[in-house]
Amino acid sequence: MRCPNCGQENPAEAKFCGKCASPMQATASSKGPASVAAAAGGGEVSQGLKIGIIVASIFIPLLGIIMGFIFLNDPNPAKKAVGKTWLKVGGGIMIFYFIVWLFNHN
């Protein structure tokens, strides 16, 4: 895709020109279904991802906390709800591990 400002050739998925940093305007024909859904901020979080992050948070609580904050900043209310759940699970597990650690070190 050519930059409308300087004419530099850029990859089709580029959002900014690699030469002059001007915003690239994607044409309707270059957008596939995935990029249209991403542009709309859309899509639900798959059930597998929801459960996967919860299970992973049991072993790595920081993962749930980080993913929770990332999804809480999404404008999609469904993603915010999932982010809140992951944040609660990650934080709860971290507190649980801390309490267990305290009792084992006294």
LODRENBA-953708 format. One record per atom (N, C-alpha, C): residue number from 1; residue in one letter; atom name; x, y, z. Coordinates in nm, 4 decimals, decimal comma, always signed. Layout:
BEGIN
@num NUM; residu a; atome CA; east X; north Y; up Z .
...
//
This chain:
BEGIN
@num 1; residu m; atome N; east +0,0850; north -0,1163; up +0,0000 .
@num 1; residu m; atome CA; east +0,0000; north +0,0000; up +0,0000 .
@num 1; residu m; atome C; east +0,0905; north +0,1237; up +0,0000 .
@num 2; residu r; atome N; east +0,0566; north +0,2185; up -0,0824 .
@num 2; residu r; atome CA; east +0,1355; north +0,3415; up -0,0921 .
@num 2; residu r; atome C; east +0,0862; north +0,4461; up +0,0072 .
@num 3; residu c; atome N; east +0,1819; north +0,5174; up +0,0640 .
@num 3; residu c; atome CA; east +0,1495; north +0,6254; up +0,1581 .
@num 3; residu c; atome C; east +0,0857; north +0,7402; up +0,0809 .
@num 4; residu p; atome N; east -0,0269; north +0,7930; up +0,1297 .
@num 4; residu p; atome CA; east -0,0908; north +0,9046; up +0,0605 .
@num 4; residu p; atome C; east -0,0105; north +1,0346; up +0,0726 .
@num 5; residu n; atome N; east +0,0827; north +1,0396; up +0,1672 .
@num 5; residu n; atome CA; east +0,1595; north +1,1614; up +0,1903 .
@num 5; residu n; atome C; east +0,2886; north +1,1649; up +0,1088 .
@num 6; residu c; atome N; east +0,3710; north +1,0574; up +0,1203 .
@num 6; residu c; atome CA; east +0,5023; north +1,0598; up +0,0558 .
@num 6; residu c; atome C; east +0,5179; north +0,9595; up -0,0578 .
@num 7; residu g; atome N; east +0,4244; north +0,8675; up -0,0744 .
@num 7; residu g; atome CA; east +0,4310; north +0,7700; up -0,1825 .
@num 7; residu g; atome C; east +0,5119; north +0,6459; up -0,1505 .
@num 8; residu q; atome N; east +0,5640; north +0,6347; up -0,0304 .
@num 8; residu q; atome CA; east +0,6424; north +0,5175; up +0,0107 .
@num 8; residu q; atome C; east +0,5549; north +0,3926; up +0,0090 .
@num 9; residu e; atome N; east +0,6096; north +0,2813; up -0,0423 .
@num 9; residu e; atome CA; east +0,5373; north +0,1542; up -0,0418 .
@num 9; residu e; atome C; east +0,5498; north +0,0934; up +0,0976 .
@num 10; residu n; atome N; east +0,4370; north +0,0523; up +0,1551 .
@num 10; residu n; atome CA; east +0,4312; north -0,0039; up +0,2895 .
@num 10; residu n; atome C; east +0,3539; north -0,1349; up +0,2866 .
@num 11; residu p; atome N; east +0,3725; north -0,2213; up +0,3894 .
@num 11; residu p; atome CA; east +0,2921; north -0,3442; up +0,3968 .
@num 11; residu p; atome C; east +0,1431; north -0,3105; up +0,4045 .
@num 12; residu a; atome N; east +0,0600; north -0,4017; up +0,3570 .
@num 12; residu a; atome CA; east -0,0848; north -0,3777; up +0,3523 .
@num 12; residu a; atome C; east -0,1441; north -0,3552; up +0,4904 .
@num 13; residu e; atome N; east -0,0889; north -0,4194; up +0,5941 .
@num 13; residu e; atome CA; east -0,1444; north -0,4059; up +0,7282 .
@num 13; residu e; atome C; east -0,0880; north -0,2869; up +0,8058 .
@num 14; residu a; atome N; east -0,0004; north -0,2073; up +0,7435 .
@num 14; residu a; atome CA; east +0,0612; north -0,0932; up +0,8112 .
@num 14; residu a; atome C; east -0,0439; north +0,0115; up +0,8479 .
@num 15; residu k; atome N; east -0,0315; north +0,0627; up +0,9694 .
@num 15; residu k; atome CA; east -0,1208; north +0,1689; up +1,0147 .
@num 15; residu k; atome C; east -0,0570; north +0,3059; up +0,9960 .
@num 16; residu f; atome N; east +0,0779; north +0,3079; up +0,9918 .
@num 16; residu f; atome CA; east +0,1514; north +0,4314; up +0,9713 .
@num 16; residu f; atome C; east +0,2607; north +0,4065; up +0,8690 .
@num 17; residu c; atome N; east +0,2971; north +0,5085; up +0,7952 .
@num 17; residu c; atome CA; east +0,4012; north +0,4986; up +0,6939 .
@num 17; residu c; atome C; east +0,5365; north +0,4756; up +0,7617 .
@num 18; residu g; atome N; east +0,6165; north +0,3860; up +0,7054 .
@num 18; residu g; atome CA; east +0,7490; north +0,3582; up +0,7592 .
@num 18; residu g; atome C; east +0,8483; north +0,4689; up +0,7317 .
@num 19; residu k; atome N; east +0,8194; north +0,5582; up +0,6374 .
@num 19; residu k; atome CA; east +0,9121; north +0,6653; up +0,6030 .
@num 19; residu k; atome C; east +0,8756; north +0,7973; up +0,6718 .
@num 20; residu c; atome N; east +0,7484; north +0,8389; up +0,6607 .
@num 20; residu c; atome CA; east +0,7100; north +0,9706; up +0,7127 .
@num 20; residu c; atome C; east +0,6163; north +0,9641; up +0,8335 .
@num 21; residu a; atome N; east +0,5758; north +0,8431; up +0,8742 .
@num 21; residu a; atome CA; east +0,4891; north +0,8196; up +0,9911 .
@num 21; residu a; atome C; east +0,3481; north +0,8761; up +0,9758 .
@num 22; residu s; atome N; east +0,3078; north +0,9039; up +0,8524 .
@num 22; residu s; atome CA; east +0,1696; north +0,9483; up +0,8298 .
@num 22; residu s; atome C; east +0,0751; north +0,8308; up +0,8487 .
@num 23; residu p; atome N; east -0,0459; north +0,8571; up +0,8975 .
@num 23; residu p; atome CA; east -0,1430; north +0,7476; up +0,9108 .
@num 23; residu p; atome C; east -0,1797; north +0,6911; up +0,7744 .
@num 24; residu m; atome N; east -0,1860; north +0,5597; up +0,7681 .
@num 24; residu m; atome CA; east -0,2244; north +0,4928; up +0,6440 .
@num 24; residu m; atome C; east -0,3748; north +0,4704; up +0,6473 .
@num 25; residu q; atome N; east -0,4374; north +0,4886; up +0,5344 .
@num 25; residu q; atome CA; east -0,5812; north +0,4668; up +0,5255 .
@num 25; residu q; atome C; east -0,6034; north +0,3395; up +0,4473 .
@num 26; residu a; atome N; east -0,6540; north +0,2369; up +0,5177 .
@num 26; residu a; atome CA; east -0,6790; north +0,1086; up +0,4520 .
@num 26; residu a; atome C; east -0,8020; north +0,1205; up +0,3637 .
@num 27; residu t; atome N; east -0,7933; north +0,0609; up +0,2471 .
@num 27; residu t; atome CA; east -0,9090; north +0,0612; up +0,1582 .
@num 27; residu t; atome C; east -1,0032; north -0,0500; up +0,1993 .
@num 28; residu a; atome N; east -1,1275; north -0,0421; up +0,1613 .
@num 28; residu a; atome CA; east -1,2275; north -0,1423; up +0,1980 .
@num 28; residu a; atome C; east -1,1906; north -0,2794; up +0,1426 .
@num 29; residu s; atome N; east -1,1254; north -0,2834; up +0,0245 .
@num 29; residu s; atome CA; east -1,0911; north -0,4122; up -0,0344 .
@num 29; residu s; atome C; east -0,9763; north -0,4806; up +0,0379 .
@num 30; residu s; atome N; east -0,8915; north -0,4021; up +0,1083 .
@num 30; residu s; atome CA; east -0,7776; north -0,4625; up +0,1777 .
@num 30; residu s; atome C; east -0,8146; north -0,5148; up +0,3149 .
@num 31; residu k; atome N; east -0,9335; north -0,4835; up +0,3625 .
@num 31; residu k; atome CA; east -0,9750; north -0,5295; up +0,4946 .
@num 31; residu k; atome C; east -1,0446; north -0,6636; up +0,4845 .
@num 32; residu g; atome N; east -0,9901; north -0,7598; up +0,5564 .
@num 32; residu g; atome CA; east -1,0535; north -0,8905; up +0,5639 .
@num 32; residu g; atome C; east -1,1485; north -0,8909; up +0,6824 .
@num 33; residu p; atome N; east -1,2184; north -1,0026; up +0,7045 .
@num 33; residu p; atome CA; east -1,3120; north -1,0112; up +0,8164 .
@num 33; residu p; atome C; east -1,2455; north -0,9896; up +0,9518 .
@num 34; residu a; atome N; east -1,1223; north -1,0366; up +0,9674 .
@num 34; residu a; atome CA; east -1,0548; north -1,0228; up +1,0965 .
@num 34; residu a; atome C; east -1,0230; north -0,8766; up +1,1250 .
@num 35; residu s; atome N; east -0,9752; north -0,8036; up +1,0233 .
@num 35; residu s; atome CA; east -0,9412; north -0,6642; up +1,0476 .
@num 35; residu s; atome C; east -1,0657; north -0,5784; up +1,0646 .
@num 36; residu v; atome N; east -1,1762; north -0,6150; up +1,0021 .
@num 36; residu v; atome CA; east -1,3012; north -0,5414; up +1,0215 .
@num 36; residu v; atome C; east -1,3498; north -0,5597; up +1,1646 .
@num 37; residu a; atome N; east -1,3439; north -0,6826; up +1,2162 .
@num 37; residu a; atome CA; east -1,3854; north -0,7078; up +1,3550 .
@num 37; residu a; atome C; east -1,2927; north -0,6365; up +1,4518 .
@num 38; residu a; atome N; east -1,1637; north -0,6348; up +1,4225 .
@num 38; residu a; atome CA; east -1,0696; north -0,5674; up +1,5110 .
@num 38; residu a; atome C; east -1,0925; north -0,4169; up +1,5100 .
@num 39; residu a; atome N; east -1,1225; north -0,3613; up +1,3927 .
@num 39; residu a; atome CA; east -1,1471; north -0,2183; up +1,3833 .
@num 39; residu a; atome C; east -1,2725; north -0,1785; up +1,4593 .
@num 40; residu a; atome N; east -1,3703; north -0,2677; up +1,4633 .
@num 40; residu a; atome CA; east -1,4937; north -0,2406; up +1,5355 .
@num 40; residu a; atome C; east -1,4769; north -0,2662; up +1,6848 .
@num 41; residu g; atome N; east -1,3566; north -0,3105; up +1,7259 .
@num 41; residu g; atome CA; east -1,3327; north -0,3412; up +1,8656 .
@num 41; residu g; atome C; east -1,4108; north -0,4644; up +1,9064 .
@num 42; residu g; atome N; east -1,4442; north -0,5443; up +1,8081 .
@num 42; residu g; atome CA; east -1,5457; north -0,6441; up +1,8300 .
@num 42; residu g; atome C; east -1,4962; north -0,7809; up +1,8637 .
@num 43; residu g; atome N; east -1,5957; north -0,8620; up +1,8714 .
@num 43; residu g; atome CA; east -1,5711; north -1,0007; up +1,9001 .
@num 43; residu g; atome C; east -1,5834; north -1,0302; up +2,0473 .
@num 44; residu e; atome N; east -1,6305; north -1,1472; up +2,0715 .
@num 44; residu e; atome CA; east -1,6375; north -1,1960; up +2,2083 .
@num 44; residu e; atome C; east -1,5095; north -1,2711; up +2,2377 .
@num 45; residu v; atome N; east -1,4818; north -1,2882; up +2,3637 .
@num 45; residu v; atome CA; east -1,3672; north -1,3678; up +2,4044 .
@num 45; residu v; atome C; east -1,4112; north -1,5130; up +2,4035 .
@num 46; residu s; atome N; east -1,3326; north -1,5983; up +2,3405 .
@num 46; residu s; atome CA; east -1,3709; north -1,7391; up +2,3302 .
@num 46; residu s; atome C; east -1,3723; north -1,8050; up +2,4679 .
@num 47; residu q; atome N; east -1,4568; north -1,9052; up +2,4810 .
@num 47; residu q; atome CA; east -1,4691; north -1,9774; up +2,6073 .
@num 47; residu q; atome C; east -1,3363; north -2,0433; up +2,6441 .
@num 48; residu g; atome N; east -1,2642; north -2,0919; up +2,5438 .
@num 48; residu g; atome CA; east -1,1348; north -2,1552; up +2,5684 .
@num 48; residu g; atome C; east -1,0342; north -2,0580; up +2,6274 .
@num 49; residu l; atome N; east -1,0316; north -1,9343; up +2,5748 .
@num 49; residu l; atome CA; east -0,9399; north -1,8342; up +2,6275 .
@num 49; residu l; atome C; east -0,9788; north -1,7952; up +2,7693 .
@num 50; residu k; atome N; east -1,1081; north -1,7791; up +2,7946 .
@num 50; residu k; atome CA; east -1,1541; north -1,7446; up +2,9290 .
@num 50; residu k; atome C; east -1,1052; north -1,8472; up +3,0308 .
@num 51; residu i; atome N; east -1,1295; north -1,9736; up +3,0019 .
@num 51; residu i; atome CA; east -1,0918; north -2,0806; up +3,0948 .
@num 51; residu i; atome C; east -0,9395; north -2,0958; up +3,1001 .
@num 52; residu g; atome N; east -0,8743; north -2,0828; up +2,9858 .
@num 52; residu g; atome CA; east -0,7288; north -2,0972; up +2,9807 .
@num 52; residu g; atome C; east -0,6566; north -1,9962; up +3,0678 .
@num 53; residu i; atome N; east -0,6994; north -1,8710; up +3,0631 .
@num 53; residu i; atome CA; east -0,6351; north -1,7682; up +3,1447 .
@num 53; residu i; atome C; east -0,6628; north -1,7932; up +3,2924 .
@num 54; residu i; atome N; east -0,7833; north -1,8377; up +3,3254 .
@num 54; residu i; atome CA; east -0,8151; north -1,8671; up +3,4657 .
@num 54; residu i; atome C; east -0,7271; north -1,9808; up +3,5174 .
@num 55; residu v; atome N; east -0,7147; north -2,0877; up +3,4395 .
@num 55; residu v; atome CA; east -0,6312; north -2,2008; up +3,4812 .
@num 55; residu v; atome C; east -0,4845; north -2,1580; up +3,4906 .
@num 56; residu a; atome N; east -0,4376; north -2,0828; up +3,3928 .
@num 56; residu a; atome CA; east -0,2986; north -2,0363; up +3,3958 .
@num 56; residu a; atome C; east -0,2745; north -1,9429; up +3,5147 .
@num 57; residu s; atome N; east -0,3759; north -1,8666; up +3,5535 .
@num 57; residu s; atome CA; east -0,3626; north -1,7740; up +3,6665 .
@num 57; residu s; atome C; east -0,3434; north -1,8473; up +3,7987 .
@num 58; residu i; atome N; east -0,3883; north -1,9715; up +3,8050 .
@num 58; residu i; atome CA; east -0,3678; north -2,0501; up +3,9269 .
@num 58; residu i; atome C; east -0,2181; north -2,0750; up +3,9473 .
@num 59; residu f; atome N; east -0,1463; north -2,0952; up +3,8384 .
@num 59; residu f; atome CA; east -0,0028; north -2,1207; up +3,8467 .
@num 59; residu f; atome C; east +0,0797; north -1,9931; up +3,8342 .
@num 60; residu i; atome N; east +0,0301; north -1,8972; up +3,7577 .
@num 60; residu i; atome CA; east +0,1009; north -1,7705; up +3,7371 .
@num 60; residu i; atome C; east +0,0000; north -1,6571; up +3,7588 .
@num 61; residu p; atome N; east -0,0227; north -1,6167; up +3,8825 .
@num 61; residu p; atome CA; east -0,1252; north -1,5155; up +3,9102 .
@num 61; residu p; atome C; east -0,1032; north -1,3825; up +3,8380 .
@num 62; residu l; atome N; east +0,0222; north -1,3477; up +3,8136 .
@num 62; residu l; atome CA; east +0,0509; north -1,2216; up +3,7461 .
@num 62; residu l; atome C; east -0,0078; north -1,2188; up +3,6052 .
@num 63; residu l; atome N; east -0,0187; north -1,3350; up +3,5415 .
@num 63; residu l; atome CA; east -0,0800; north -1,3432; up +3,4086 .
@num 63; residu l; atome C; east -0,2257; north -1,2961; up +3,4132 .
@num 64; residu g; atome N; east -0,3014; north -1,3444; up +3,5105 .
@num 64; residu g; atome CA; east -0,4410; north -1,3035; up +3,5242 .
@num 64; residu g; atome C; east -0,4549; north -1,1549; up +3,5521 .
@num 65; residu i; atome N; east -0,3639; north -1,1022; up +3,6340 .
@num 65; residu i; atome CA; east -0,3683; north -0,9599; up +3,6672 .
@num 65; residu i; atome C; east -0,3384; north -0,8751; up +3,5439 .
@num 66; residu i; atome N; east -0,2349; north -0,9106; up +3,4711 .
@num 66; residu i; atome CA; east -0,1979; north -0,8338; up +3,3506 .
@num 66; residu i; atome C; east -0,3076; north -0,8426; up +3,2449 .
@num 67; residu m; atome N; east -0,3557; north -0,9642; up +3,2163 .
@num 67; residu m; atome CA; east -0,4617; north -0,9791; up +3,1164 .
@num 67; residu m; atome C; east -0,5897; north -0,9082; up +3,1622 .
@num 68; residu g; atome N; east -0,6157; north -0,9098; up +3,2913 .
@num 68; residu g; atome CA; east -0,7317; north -0,8399; up +3,3444 .
@num 68; residu g; atome C; east -0,7258; north -0,6905; up +3,3164 .
@num 69; residu f; atome N; east -0,6100; north -0,6297; up +3,3440 .
@num 69; residu f; atome CA; east -0,5957; north -0,4866; up +3,3182 .
@num 69; residu f; atome C; east -0,6050; north -0,4551; up +3,1689 .
@num 70; residu i; atome N; east -0,5471; north -0,5408; up +3,0857 .
@num 70; residu i; atome CA; east -0,5537; north -0,5184; up +2,9412 .
@num 70; residu i; atome C; east -0,6992; north -0,5198; up +2,8939 .
@num 71; residu f; atome N; east -0,7756; north -0,6206; up +2,9374 .
@num 71; residu f; atome CA; east -0,9136; north -0,6330; up +2,8906 .
@num 71; residu f; atome C; east -1,0064; north -0,5325; up +2,9587 .
@num 72; residu l; atome N; east -0,9709; north -0,4830; up +3,0765 .
@num 72; residu l; atome CA; east -1,0531; north -0,3788; up +3,1395 .
@num 72; residu l; atome C; east -1,0480; north -0,2482; up +3,0606 .
@num 73; residu n; atome N; east -0,9412; north -0,2266; up +2,9857 .
@num 73; residu n; atome CA; east -0,9274; north -0,1041; up +2,9066 .
@num 73; residu n; atome C; east -0,9949; north -0,1128; up +2,7708 .
@num 74; residu d; atome N; east -1,0549; north -0,2272; up +2,7386 .
@num 74; residu d; atome CA; east -1,1237; north -0,2437; up +2,6103 .
@num 74; residu d; atome C; east -1,2629; north -0,1811; up +2,6184 .
@num 75; residu p; atome N; east -1,3073; north -0,1121; up +2,5134 .
@num 75; residu p; atome CA; east -1,4402; north -0,0498; up +2,5177 .
@num 75; residu p; atome C; east -1,5557; north -0,1505; up +2,5134 .
@num 76; residu n; atome N; east -1,5299; north -0,2733; up +2,4709 .
@num 76; residu n; atome CA; east -1,6333; north -0,3760; up +2,4617 .
@num 76; residu n; atome C; east -1,6719; north -0,4220; up +2,6030 .
@num 77; residu p; atome N; east -1,8014; north -0,4090; up +2,6423 .
@num 77; residu p; atome CA; east -1,8429; north -0,4474; up +2,7785 .
@num 77; residu p; atome C; east -1,8211; north -0,5954; up +2,8098 .
@num 78; residu a; atome N; east -1,8324; north -0,6819; up +2,7098 .
@num 78; residu a; atome CA; east -1,8096; north -0,8246; up +2,7335 .
@num 78; residu a; atome C; east -1,6630; north -0,8500; up +2,7689 .
@num 79; residu k; atome N; east -1,5733; north -0,7805; up +2,7007 .
@num 79; residu k; atome CA; east -1,4312; north -0,7967; up +2,7299 .
@num 79; residu k; atome C; east -1,3962; north -0,7366; up +2,8659 .
@num 80; residu k; atome N; east -1,4613; north -0,6258; up +2,9015 .
@num 80; residu k; atome CA; east -1,4389; north -0,5679; up +3,0339 .
@num 80; residu k; atome C; east -1,4795; north -0,6655; up +3,1432 .
@num 81; residu a; atome N; east -1,5913; north -0,7336; up +3,1241 .
@num 81; residu a; atome CA; east -1,6385; north -0,8302; up +3,2241 .
@num 81; residu a; atome C; east -1,5394; north -0,9453; up +3,2391 .
@num 82; residu v; atome N; east -1,4861; north -0,9939; up +3,1278 .
@num 82; residu v; atome CA; east -1,3869; north -1,1014; up +3,1328 .
@num 82; residu v; atome C; east -1,2603; north -1,0510; up +3,2020 .
@num 83; residu g; atome N; east -1,2196; north -0,9287; up +3,1696 .
@num 83; residu g; atome CA; east -1,1010; north -0,8706; up +3,2327 .
@num 83; residu g; atome C; east -1,1178; north -0,8589; up +3,3832 .
@num 84; residu k; atome N; east -1,2363; north -0,8199; up +3,4268 .
@num 84; residu k; atome CA; east -1,2635; north -0,8081; up +3,5705 .
@num 84; residu k; atome C; east -1,2524; north -0,9447; up +3,6377 .
@num 85; residu t; atome N; east -1,3049; north -1,0478; up +3,5724 .
@num 85; residu t; atome CA; east -1,2966; north -1,1837; up +3,6271 .
@num 85; residu t; atome C; east -1,1518; north -1,2283; up +3,6386 .
@num 86; residu w; atome N; east -1,0726; north -1,2075; up +3,5322 .
@num 86; residu w; atome CA; east -0,9328; north -1,2489; up +3,5349 .
@num 86; residu w; atome C; east -0,8558; north -1,1733; up +3,6422 .
@num 87; residu l; atome N; east -0,8857; north -1,0444; up +3,6579 .
@num 87; residu l; atome CA; east -0,8183; north -0,9640; up +3,7592 .
@num 87; residu l; atome C; east -0,8504; north -1,0155; up +3,8991 .
@num 88; residu k; atome N; east -0,9763; north -1,0489; up +3,9229 .
@num 88; residu k; atome CA; east -1,0160; north -1,1018; up +4,0539 .
@num 88; residu k; atome C; east -0,9501; north -1,2361; up +4,0811 .
@num 89; residu v; atome N; east -0,9484; north -1,3239; up +3,9811 .
@num 89; residu v; atome CA; east -0,8871; north -1,4562; up +4,0004 .
@num 89; residu v; atome C; east -0,7371; north -1,4415; up +4,0249 .
@num 90; residu g; atome N; east -0,6687; north -1,3647; up +3,9406 .
@num 90; residu g; atome CA; east -0,5242; north -1,3457; up +3,9570 .
@num 90; residu g; atome C; east -0,4897; north -1,2816; up +4,0902 .
@num 91; residu g; atome N; east -0,5649; north -1,1787; up +4,1289 .
@num 91; residu g; atome CA; east -0,5405; north -1,1123; up +4,2574 .
@num 91; residu g; atome C; east -0,5712; north -1,2037; up +4,3750 .
@num 92; residu g; atome N; east -0,6806; north -1,2771; up +4,3658 .
@num 92; residu g; atome CA; east -0,7181; north -1,3693; up +4,4734 .
@num 92; residu g; atome C; east -0,6155; north -1,4791; up +4,4924 .
@num 93; residu i; atome N; east -0,5684; north -1,5360; up +4,3833 .
@num 93; residu i; atome CA; east -0,4674; north -1,6420; up +4,3919 .
@num 93; residu i; atome C; east -0,3370; north -1,5858; up +4,4482 .
@num 94; residu m; atome N; east -0,3010; north -1,4650; up +4,4070 .
@num 94; residu m; atome CA; east -0,1774; north -1,4043; up +4,4584 .
@num 94; residu m; atome C; east -0,1885; north -1,3814; up +4,6093 .
@num 95; residu i; atome N; east -0,3021; north -1,3330; up +4,6559 .
@num 95; residu i; atome CA; east -0,3233; north -1,3133; up +4,7997 .
@num 95; residu i; atome C; east -0,3186; north -1,4477; up +4,8723 .
@num 96; residu f; atome N; east -0,3823; north -1,5497; up +4,8141 .
@num 96; residu f; atome CA; east -0,3798; north -1,6833; up +4,8737 .
@num 96; residu f; atome C; east -0,2363; north -1,7340; up +4,8858 .
@num 97; residu y; atome N; east -0,1558; north -1,7218; up +4,7808 .
@num 97; residu y; atome CA; east -0,0166; north -1,7665; up +4,7854 .
@num 97; residu y; atome C; east +0,0622; north -1,6884; up +4,8901 .
@num 98; residu f; atome N; east +0,0351; north -1,5609; up +4,9036 .
@num 98; residu f; atome CA; east +0,1047; north -1,4789; up +5,0021 .
@num 98; residu f; atome C; east +0,0705; north -1,5248; up +5,1438 .
@num 99; residu i; atome N; east -0,0561; north -1,5537; up +5,1702 .
@num 99; residu i; atome CA; east -0,0980; north -1,6006; up +5,3029 .
@num 99; residu i; atome C; east -0,0342; north -1,7354; up +5,3329 .
@num 100; residu v; atome N; east -0,0322; north -1,8249; up +5,2369 .
@num 100; residu v; atome CA; east +0,0314; north -1,9562; up +5,2560 .
@num 100; residu v; atome C; east +0,1801; north -1,9363; up +5,2840 .
@num 101; residu w; atome N; east +0,2426; north -1,8469; up +5,2114 .
@num 101; residu w; atome CA; east +0,3851; north -1,8195; up +5,2315 .
@num 101; residu w; atome C; east +0,4080; north -1,7658; up +5,3732 .
@num 102; residu l; atome N; east +0,3219; north -1,6747; up +5,4203 .
@num 102; residu l; atome CA; east +0,3369; north -1,6193; up +5,5549 .
@num 102; residu l; atome C; east +0,3283; north -1,7283; up +5,6619 .
@num 103; residu f; atome N; east +0,2309; north -1,8157; up +5,6480 .
@num 103; residu f; atome CA; east +0,2153; north -1,9220; up +5,7467 .
@num 103; residu f; atome C; east +0,3296; north -2,0216; up +5,7452 .
@num 104; residu n; atome N; east +0,3903; north -2,0418; up +5,6298 .
@num 104; residu n; atome CA; east +0,5021; north -2,1352; up +5,6211 .
@num 104; residu n; atome C; east +0,6338; north -2,0759; up +5,6683 .
@num 105; residu h; atome N; east +0,6408; north -1,9444; up +5,6818 .
@num 105; residu h; atome CA; east +0,7643; north -1,8803; up +5,7243 .
@num 105; residu h; atome C; east +0,7564; north -1,8283; up +5,8675 .
@num 106; residu n; atome N; east +0,6637; north -1,8737; up +5,9450 .
@num 106; residu n; atome CA; east +0,6552; north -1,8319; up +6,0857 .
@num 106; residu n; atome C; east +0,6851; north -1,9445; up +6,1783 .
//
